Amino acid sequence: MIQSLLIANRGEIACRIIRTARRLGIRTIAVYSDADAHALHVRFADEAVHIGPSSVRESYLLGDRIIEAARKTGAEAVHPGYGFLSENAEFAQAVIDAGLIWVGPNPASITAMGLKDAAKKLMSEAGVPTTPGYLGEDQSPDRLKAEAAAIGYPVLIKAVAGGGGKGMRKVDSAAEFADALLSCQREAASSFGNDQVLLEKWVTNPRHIEVQVFGDRYGNVVHLFERDCSLQRRHQKVIEEAPAPGMDDQTREAICQAAVRAAKAVDYIGAGTIEFIADGSEGLRADRIWFMEMNTRLQVEHPVTEEITGQDLVEWQLRVASGEPLPKAQDELSISGWAMEARLYAEDPAKGFLPSIGRLDRFDVGPSYRTDTGVEEGAEISPFYDPMIAKLIAWGPDRDTARLGLAETLDQTVIWPLKTNAGFLVKALRHPDFVQARLDTGLIGREGEALLPPALPSDAVLEAAASKVAAPGPMAGFRLNASPRRDGWFLLDGTPVNVALAASEDGKAARSIIVGEGGQSWQLTPWRAGGLG
């Protein structure tokens, strides 16, 4: 087993890896930028090395500095986490060339799956079903437009080196094609340095289904079943669950075996995810599910797979990287219950989900089955990195139990003063279509404002909170020759509100109070002298 491990990442995933490494008796080394000098993952690790300024281009994306940190600290292996350099074949090779163990797939496998067009050709040759489309080298506008017409509108234009929804456009008609192509190519060139695109048939009722695969150095490959990641906002996953709703045994066997074939086609080692798009218009069917791409790393949503299988995927990664065979054979793996994960972000749904940056003065998660986080109360949410606060995971014997548990956790989560998407997630979990598992990737886009949380807490919650701040006595509001008046003026996040008051239990008043409801948080403060009663 590896004895010392450098984590070439930060935040939640770094803390996640450290937890497993510590349980296995592995010494851990963190790396950090200026902005992360006091971060949780830095204090959690056995040792930490500063690698540069706050910008990722001057720190977490500098592979040579990370390798230098590994050498300096005597690290035996490097775990890339996800994001940053996790799917960079050149960095993986540099780690290996430095005499270190790379906790991930062979660089050749990363390269083979790195470009969508080449990967789709490879998968087709391996007998993995792929979406009808065009993967040709002729990138002239006339050829691409002709191919789009042959596929039939609507079509999807995708950057071959794309990811995260960038370099991707849906086109509904031939008249829109030229402008959409130009826009897609510009974004692809800017984001990935490669303006080549491929075309795919647009699936009318798309569901995003992915399969967790794992390989070792001895040619063994297994799957750990599927996840459904259909609830997305602008191609970014919002809530993930495992297993996929409506998946029957026959379809599961077909899609999971296709994923295993895909992994074997590139001699895959370690954790990987095969992503499929399914036409859910007639339910999940084996002949309506097609390969999209492969992620050659651990996924953000891996906890839901861990919860339904009882396996620690980071431990699997470390054991495989140490030269051990897979911990389990396929017939030793099974599904138990249901798991859901929500990504809690510091962002303001009322302002177009703009990041909410600053100090996390209050961070109280509701009754949680599992919380994976890289921050704590008092931490700073930095403008330099992804503003994810935590991943909240719920497990239950069935889907509805897991869904209700996750909604309850989010409902009772209080975060201040930063805005979060918790209220948005609660509404999504309680939306009738999600409750009934009528899923597709366009659900959030269609519902729009219906999923935005309320701007104010309910009257009942506001009145209860106001009473704790104002604490009127038993004679409050008493007037000769007039009806008693028990109300007062308060500032709710700086906005004046008039609230009916009730006597507090102890007669004591707080200077201010954080009001939490439905995952939303507000600060309530008495406004002006003489404004009460």
Order of alpha helices (4+ residues) and beta strands (2+ residues): beta-alpha-beta-alpha-beta-alpha-beta-alpha-beta-alpha-alpha-beta-alpha-beta-beta-alpha-beta-beta-beta-beta-alpha-beta-beta-alpha-alpha-beta-beta-beta-beta-beta-beta-beta-beta-alpha-beta-alpha-alpha-alpha-alpha-beta-beta-beta-beta
